[in-house]
Amino acid sequence: MQIQKRSLINRGTALWSSLFETPQQAQPVAPRVLPVQPLFQRRQFLARAIEEHREVFVQLMPVHTDGQITNVRGHLSQLRVGQYVIQTGNLSYFFELPQLRYIAG
């Protein structure tokens, strides 16, 4: 009977790769596309969220056709008429009303 010797490094690497996916193996997850809310509803929710300083969830349309839909949770503020910014952690998303698909409090 022959016993194979495996180094500790090989065992650790095999264990690591079996437990965790590396970024190269991870597949990007496309966000669930929510329905586009009516324009009056989006305007009203935006105004209330800004006025009450509420944390909201928004789904944004891409600016270009090669982009992807983005889900963001954060605090809203208005820059100019029709231009908004939502801040979450260390990221800021600038958008206009036509890019907003869905908003929830």
C-alpha positions in Angstrom: 0.0 0.0 0.0 1.3 3.4 -1.0 0.5 6.6 0.9 0.6 9.8 -1.1 2.1 12.8 0.6 0.3 16.1 0.1 1.8 19.3 1.3 -0.1 21.5 3.6 -0.2 24.3 1.0 -2.0 22.1 -1.5 -4.6 21.1 1.1 -5.2 24.7 2.1 -5.6 25.8 -1.5 -8.0 23.0 -2.2 -10.0 23.7 0.9 -10.1 27.5 0.2 -11.2 26.9 -3.4 -14.0 24.5 -2.3 -15.3 26.9 0.4 -15.1 30.2 -1.3 -15.5 31.4 -4.9 -12.8 33.7 -6.2 -13.8 36.8 -8.0 -12.9 35.2 -11.4 -15.4 32.4 -10.7 -18.2 34.6 -9.4 -20.9 35.4 -12.0 -22.4 38.9 -11.9 -25.9 38.9 -10.6 -28.4 41.0 -12.6 -30.8 42.9 -10.4 -34.5 42.0 -10.6 -36.1 44.5 -12.9 -39.0 46.3 -11.1 -41.9 48.0 -12.9 -41.6 51.6 -13.9 -43.7 53.7 -11.5 -45.9 56.5 -12.9 -44.3 59.9 -13.2 -46.5 61.6 -10.7 -45.8 58.9 -8.1 -42.0 59.2 -8.6 -42.2 63.0 -8.2 -44.3 62.7 -5.1 -42.1 60.1 -3.5 -38.9 62.1 -4.3 -40.4 65.2 -2.7 -41.4 63.4 0.5 -38.1 61.5 0.8 -36.1 64.8 0.4 -38.4 66.7 2.8 -38.4 64.0 5.5 -34.7 63.0 5.0 -35.7 59.4 4.7 -33.5 56.5 3.5 -35.0 55.1 0.3 -34.5 52.3 -2.2 -34.3 53.3 -5.8 -33.8 51.5 -9.1 -32.0 53.5 -11.7 -32.0 53.0 -15.5 -28.6 53.1 -17.2 -27.6 56.3 -19.0 -26.3 54.4 -22.0 -27.7 51.3 -23.7 -24.6 49.3 -22.7 -25.1 50.0 -19.0 -27.1 48.0 -16.5 -29.9 48.7 -14.1 -28.6 49.7 -10.6 -30.3 49.2 -7.2 -29.3 51.7 -4.6 -30.3 52.4 -1.0 -29.4 55.7 0.6 -30.4 59.3 1.3 -31.6 61.6 -1.4 -31.0 65.3 -2.0 -31.8 67.6 -4.9 -29.1 69.4 -6.8 -31.2 71.5 -9.3 -34.6 71.2 -10.8 -34.9 67.6 -12.1 -31.4 66.6 -10.9 -30.9 64.4 -7.8 -28.1 62.7 -5.9 -28.4 59.6 -3.7 -25.6 58.9 -1.3 -24.8 55.5 0.1 -21.6 54.9 2.1 -18.8 56.3 0.1 -20.6 56.3 -3.3 -22.8 59.0 -4.8 -25.2 58.4 -7.7 -26.3 61.4 -9.8 -29.5 61.0 -11.8 -32.4 62.8 -13.4 -36.0 61.9 -13.1 -36.3 59.9 -16.4 -33.6 57.6 -15.1 -35.5 56.7 -12.0 -37.5 53.5 -12.5 -38.7 52.7 -9.0 -38.5 54.3 -5.5 -39.6 52.9 -2.2 -39.2 54.1 1.4 
